[in-house]
Amino acid sequence: MISAESAAFFARSWTLYDLITEYNYMFHREIYAKIEDLLKQRKECNRYQMIDLGCGNARFLAPGLLKCPPALYHGVDLSEAALAEARGFLAGLSCEVVLTHGELLDSLQATERKWDVIFTGFAVHHLALQDKARFFQAVGRCLSDNGWLLMVDVMREERQTRKDYLEEYLRFMRDRWILIPADELEAACAHVETYDYPESLSALQEMAKESGLKGSKVISQFGQHYTVLFSRDSLPQTVF
Ligand SMILES: C[S@@+](CC[C@H](N)C(=O)[O-])C[C@H]1O[C@@H](n2cnc3c(N)ncnc32)[C@H](O)[C@@H]1O
């Protein structure tokens, strides 16, 4: 099973991921600044319910949440180490905060709530293809009528094979992530090579459509790192 083993990597190497994000090698600063804008744009501060699937330590989401807090924030992750840190980063939030140690697809399929914002950052690419389809089906079931699925993730180019994607991404890591100690960089490369199964944007959009999410818009793209907003209805292309 891809996800459980991959999550075991994060449990062991959480500090390595934290280092990678500290140096902004995956564009977290730009991506999460935009997420903050989007949350404000919903004009629902203190009123919306948000689930964060594969929340990690929520370090980059927390500042946006503090500025436009939900009524309920529910973070789900398989790494207890990450969740322990998340408690600290989210400590200033005055809303209800629930952190669940669990598998994201199981949690989504089990939820009985309707969520206004379903957020996921760099986690869905760890799921097998059938589980990604199940993920979208579960989103289709539990997203509120005017809700948003905000997905931050790595994606393949259209018609790019996984092999070609990996070659390009590993080259990017080895060329650009120069401040990561060599042995740790190779551990990160091995993780990507073994556990990353990104899809193309159109493949994800197709799964979303089949689950009743007709609207989708690319919010940002930095190389392979995308942010896509999915909704039930078509989105006006002029906003955002
Ligand atoms: C790359 S980190 C992303 C953390 C944060 N969302 C971000 O954007 O920086 C991926 C996180 O997803 C978690 N994860 C991976 N697969 C998961 C799964 N199937 N269920 C729950 N968490 C998972 C890992 O433990 C890790 O904390």
The ligand as a Gaussian input file, in Angstrom:
#p B3LYP/6-31G(d) Opt

LIG

0 1
 C        4.394000      16.407000       1.778000
 S        3.586000      16.448000       3.327000
 C        2.504000      17.857000       3.131000
 C        2.191000      18.583000       4.417000
 C        1.373000      19.848000       4.221000
 N        0.018000      19.531000       3.824000
 C        2.023000      20.768000       3.201000
 O        1.348000      21.195000       2.254000
 O        3.187000      21.077000       3.371000
 C        2.469000      15.127000       3.119000
 C        1.731000      14.800000       4.403000
 O        0.673000      13.900000       4.091000
 C        0.686000      12.839000       5.034000
 N        0.098000      11.682000       4.342000
 C        0.572000      11.037000       3.236000
 N       -0.292000      10.061000       2.882000
 C       -1.330000      10.122000       3.764000
 C       -2.533000       9.403000       3.914000
 N       -2.849000       8.424000       3.070000
 N       -3.367000       9.730000       4.938000
 C       -3.049000      10.741000       5.782000
 N       -1.912000      11.464000       5.699000
 C       -1.073000      11.153000       4.700000
 C        2.121000      12.665000       5.455000
 O        2.222000      12.082000       6.725000
 C        2.599000      14.115000       5.434000
 O        2.416000      14.743000       6.680000

